[in-house]
Amino acid sequence: MKKNIEIRWHGRGGQGAKTAALLLADVAFNTGMHVQGFPEYGPERMGAPITAYNRIGDSPIRVHSNIYNPDYVVVVDETLLHSVDVTKGLSKDGAIVINTTKEKDEIIPLLNGYEGKVYIIDARKVSMATLGKYFPNSPMLAAIVKVAHIMDEEVFLSQMEASYQHKFAKKPEVIEGNMNALKMAFEEVK
């Protein structure tokens, strides 16, 4: 990673965008990076739009505010493209990563003229294939790590396995599925 980067996550309550942002901060911190990971709370209910943020870098982070001009945006729920300006302030030198079953050329008209890189991934497909249920946060987490070059994929996978072992200590059967979701997402993001 070349500099401090800022990531804004858009999702709906219950989809795991906040959890993914916090997991990313935890994993990056464990590799020696300086981090912030935090949600912005609005109406706290299932299905309501939520925003979460990450700052990650090699140098200390002294800014303590929301992120208004992110380098990267992660959209966990493509229906938000119709109601939230997900590209607002997004650097054209960065990228947006969108969970969708659509092709890129179908998504681009929904991005308010954004001229930067657009990546897509079908997180439902990845999640169903590896977990048997729809949990989009693990695939989206791996997708942004790959797109933003936050850390080496093997380091990320190793750190995530340790994190999952702690998080799912009482449900170890879900660790393998989540690890497979991360690995598959690295291959599926395009």
The 8 nearest C-alpha neighbors of each residue, nearest first, counted from 0:
[[1, 149, 148, 2, 150, 56, 3, 147],
 [0, 2, 3, 56, 57, 4, 149, 148],
 [3, 1, 56, 0, 4, 57, 58, 55],
 [2, 4, 56, 55, 57, 54, 5, 58],
 [5, 3, 55, 54, 70, 2, 56, 6],
 [4, 6, 54, 69, 70, 53, 71, 55],
 [7, 5, 71, 53, 69, 72, 52, 70],
 [6, 8, 52, 72, 51, 69, 73, 71],
 [9, 7, 73, 51, 50, 72, 52, 74],
 [10, 8, 74, 50, 49, 75, 73, 7],
 [11, 9, 75, 76, 49, 16, 48, 74],
 [10, 12, 48, 46, 47, 49, 14, 13],
 [11, 13, 45, 46, 47, 14, 44, 49],
 [12, 14, 45, 15, 11, 46, 16, 44],
 [15, 13, 12, 11, 16, 135, 10, 134],
 [14, 16, 18, 136, 17, 13, 19, 135],
 [17, 15, 19, 18, 10, 14, 136, 20],
 [18, 16, 20, 15, 19, 51, 38, 21],
 [17, 19, 15, 21, 16, 20, 22, 136],
 [18, 20, 22, 16, 21, 17, 136, 140],
 [21, 19, 23, 17, 18, 22, 36, 53],
 [20, 22, 24, 36, 18, 23, 19, 25],
 [23, 21, 25, 19, 24, 20, 18, 26],
 [22, 24, 20, 26, 21, 25, 27, 19],
 [25, 23, 21, 27, 36, 22, 26, 34],
 [26, 24, 22, 28, 23, 27, 21, 29],
 [25, 27, 29, 23, 28, 24, 158, 22],
 [26, 28, 24, 30, 29, 32, 25, 23],
 [29, 27, 32, 25, 31, 30, 26, 24],
 [30, 28, 26, 27, 31, 25, 32, 158],
 [29, 31, 27, 28, 32, 26, 158, 154],
 [32, 30, 28, 29, 27, 33, 57, 26],
 [33, 31, 28, 57, 27, 56, 30, 34],
 [32, 34, 56, 59, 55, 57, 28, 58],
 [35, 33, 55, 54, 24, 28, 32, 56],
 [34, 36, 54, 53, 24, 55, 37, 33],
 [37, 35, 53, 21, 24, 52, 20, 54],
 [36, 38, 52, 51, 35, 21, 53, 39],
 [39, 37, 51, 17, 50, 52, 40, 36],
 [40, 38, 50, 51, 41, 49, 37, 65],
 [41, 39, 38, 42, 49, 43, 50, 51],
 [40, 42, 43, 39, 49, 48, 47, 50],
 [43, 41, 44, 47, 40, 48, 49, 12],
 [44, 42, 41, 40, 47, 45, 12, 49],
 [45, 43, 47, 42, 12, 46, 13, 11],
 [44, 46, 12, 13, 47, 11, 43, 14],
 [45, 47, 12, 11, 44, 48, 13, 14],
 [46, 48, 11, 12, 45, 44, 49, 42],
 [49, 47, 11, 10, 12, 46, 50, 9],
 [50, 48, 11, 10, 9, 12, 47, 40],
 [49, 51, 9, 39, 8, 38, 10, 52],
 [52, 50, 38, 8, 17, 37, 39, 7],
 [51, 53, 7, 37, 36, 6, 8, 38],
 [54, 52, 36, 6, 35, 5, 20, 55],
 [53, 55, 5, 35, 34, 4, 6, 36],
 [56, 54, 34, 4, 3, 33, 53, 35],
 [57, 55, 3, 33, 58, 32, 2, 4],
 [56, 58, 32, 33, 3, 2, 59, 55],
 [57, 59, 56, 33, 60, 3, 32, 2],
 [60, 58, 33, 61, 57, 56, 34, 32],
 [61, 59, 62, 58, 33, 34, 54, 56],
 [60, 62, 59, 63, 58, 64, 35, 33],
 [63, 61, 60, 64, 65, 54, 59, 66],
 [64, 62, 61, 65, 60, 35, 66, 54],
 [65, 63, 62, 66, 67, 61, 52, 37],
 [64, 66, 67, 63, 52, 39, 51, 37],
 [67, 65, 68, 69, 64, 7, 52, 5],
 [66, 68, 88, 69, 65, 87, 89, 7],
 [69, 67, 88, 89, 66, 90, 70, 87],
 [70, 68, 5, 89, 71, 6, 66, 67],
 [69, 71, 93, 90, 5, 6, 89, 4],
 [72, 70, 6, 94, 69, 93, 95, 7],
 [71, 73, 95, 7, 6, 8, 96, 74],
 [72, 74, 8, 96, 95, 97, 9, 75],
 [75, 73, 97, 9, 76, 8, 10, 96],
 [74, 76, 10, 98, 9, 73, 97, 77],
 [77, 75, 10, 78, 74, 79, 98, 11],
 [76, 78, 79, 80, 99, 98, 74, 75],
 [79, 77, 80, 76, 81, 82, 83, 75],
 [80, 78, 82, 77, 81, 83, 76, 10],
 [79, 81, 78, 77, 82, 83, 109, 85],
 [82, 80, 79, 78, 83, 109, 77, 84],
 [81, 83, 79, 80, 84, 78, 85, 48],
 [84, 82, 79, 85, 80, 81, 48, 86],
 [85, 83, 86, 87, 80, 82, 111, 110],
 [84, 86, 83, 87, 80, 9, 72, 110],
 [87, 85, 89, 84, 88, 110, 113, 111],
 [88, 86, 89, 84, 85, 68, 67, 111],
 [87, 89, 68, 67, 86, 90, 69, 85],
 [90, 88, 86, 69, 68, 87, 70, 91],
 [89, 91, 92, 93, 70, 69, 88, 68],
 [90, 92, 115, 93, 114, 89, 94, 113],
 [93, 91, 90, 115, 94, 70, 116, 89],
 [94, 92, 70, 90, 91, 71, 115, 116],
 [95, 93, 116, 71, 117, 115, 72, 96],
 [94, 96, 72, 117, 71, 73, 118, 97],
 [97, 95, 118, 73, 119, 74, 117, 72],
 [98, 96, 74, 119, 99, 73, 118, 120],
 [97, 99, 120, 75, 121, 122, 119, 77],
 [100, 98, 121, 101, 97, 77, 120, 119],
 [99, 101, 121, 102, 98, 120, 119, 123],
 [102, 100, 99, 105, 103, 106, 104, 119],
 [101, 103, 105, 104, 106, 100, 119, 99],
 [102, 104, 106, 105, 107, 101, 119, 117],
 [103, 105, 107, 106, 102, 108, 101, 109],
 [106, 104, 103, 102, 107, 101, 108, 109],
 [107, 105, 103, 104, 109, 108, 102, 101],
 [106, 108, 109, 110, 104, 105, 103, 117],
 [109, 107, 110, 106, 105, 111, 112, 104],
 [108, 110, 107, 106, 111, 80, 81, 105],
 [111, 109, 107, 113, 108, 112, 86, 106],
 [112, 110, 113, 109, 108, 86, 84, 107],
 [111, 113, 110, 114, 108, 107, 109, 86],
 [114, 112, 110, 111, 115, 86, 91, 107],
 [113, 115, 91, 112, 116, 117, 92, 110],
 [116, 114, 91, 94, 113, 92, 93, 117],
 [115, 117, 94, 95, 118, 93, 114, 91],
 [118, 116, 95, 94, 96, 115, 119, 103],
 [119, 117, 96, 189, 95, 97, 188, 116],
 [120, 118, 97, 189, 96, 188, 98, 99],
 [119, 121, 188, 98, 122, 99, 187, 97],
 [120, 122, 99, 100, 98, 123, 124, 125],
 [121, 123, 125, 135, 124, 138, 98, 120],
 [124, 122, 126, 121, 125, 133, 127, 135],
 [123, 125, 127, 122, 121, 126, 128, 133],
 [126, 124, 122, 128, 123, 127, 180, 129],
 [125, 127, 123, 129, 130, 133, 128, 124],
 [126, 128, 131, 132, 124, 130, 129, 125],
 [129, 127, 125, 126, 131, 124, 130, 180],
 [128, 130, 176, 126, 180, 127, 179, 131],
 [131, 129, 176, 126, 132, 127, 128, 177],
 [130, 132, 127, 128, 129, 126, 133, 176],
 [133, 131, 127, 130, 134, 126, 129, 128],
 [132, 134, 126, 123, 127, 135, 131, 130],
 [133, 135, 136, 126, 132, 14, 137, 123],
 [136, 134, 122, 138, 137, 133, 139, 123],
 [135, 137, 15, 139, 138, 19, 134, 16],
 [136, 138, 140, 139, 135, 181, 180, 141],
 [139, 137, 184, 141, 181, 140, 122, 136],
 [140, 138, 142, 136, 137, 141, 135, 143],
 [139, 141, 137, 142, 138, 143, 19, 136],
 [142, 140, 144, 181, 138, 139, 143, 184],
 [141, 143, 139, 145, 140, 144, 188, 185],
 [144, 142, 146, 145, 140, 141, 147, 139],
 [143, 145, 141, 149, 147, 142, 148, 146],
 [144, 146, 148, 142, 143, 147, 141, 185],
 [145, 147, 143, 148, 144, 142, 94, 118],
 [146, 148, 149, 144, 145, 143, 71, 0],
 [149, 147, 145, 150, 146, 144, 0, 151],
 [150, 148, 144, 147, 0, 145, 151, 143],
 [151, 149, 148, 152, 155, 0, 144, 154],
 [150, 152, 154, 153, 155, 149, 148, 145],
 [151, 153, 155, 154, 156, 150, 145, 144],
 [154, 152, 156, 155, 151, 157, 150, 158],
 [155, 153, 157, 151, 152, 156, 158, 150],
 [154, 156, 152, 158, 153, 157, 159, 151],
 [157, 155, 159, 153, 158, 154, 160, 152],
 [156, 158, 154, 160, 155, 159, 153, 161],
 [157, 159, 155, 161, 160, 156, 26, 154],
 [160, 158, 162, 156, 161, 157, 163, 155],
 [159, 161, 163, 157, 162, 158, 156, 164],
 [160, 162, 164, 158, 159, 163, 165, 157],
 [161, 163, 159, 165, 160, 164, 166, 158],
 [162, 164, 166, 160, 165, 161, 167, 159],
 [165, 163, 161, 167, 168, 162, 166, 160],
 [164, 166, 168, 162, 163, 167, 161, 160],
 [167, 165, 163, 164, 168, 162, 169, 170],
 [168, 166, 170, 164, 169, 163, 171, 165],
 [167, 169, 165, 164, 170, 171, 166, 163],
 [168, 170, 167, 171, 166, 165, 172, 164],
 [171, 169, 167, 172, 168, 173, 174, 166],
 [172, 170, 173, 174, 167, 168, 169, 164],
 [171, 173, 170, 174, 175, 176, 167, 169],
 [174, 172, 171, 176, 175, 170, 177, 167],
 [175, 173, 177, 171, 176, 172, 163, 178],
 [174, 176, 178, 177, 173, 179, 172, 171],
 [177, 175, 130, 179, 129, 173, 178, 174],
 [176, 178, 180, 174, 179, 175, 173, 181],
 [177, 179, 175, 181, 180, 176, 174, 182],
 [178, 180, 176, 182, 177, 181, 129, 183],
 [181, 179, 177, 183, 178, 129, 182, 138],
 [180, 182, 184, 178, 141, 179, 138, 183],
 [183, 181, 179, 185, 184, 180, 178, 186],
 [182, 184, 180, 186, 185, 181, 179, 187],
 [185, 183, 187, 138, 181, 186, 182, 141],
 [186, 184, 182, 183, 187, 142, 188, 141],
 [185, 187, 184, 183, 188, 182, 189, 142],
 [188, 186, 184, 185, 120, 183, 189, 121],
 [187, 189, 120, 119, 186, 142, 184, 185],
 [188, 118, 119, 187, 120, 186, 117, 103]]
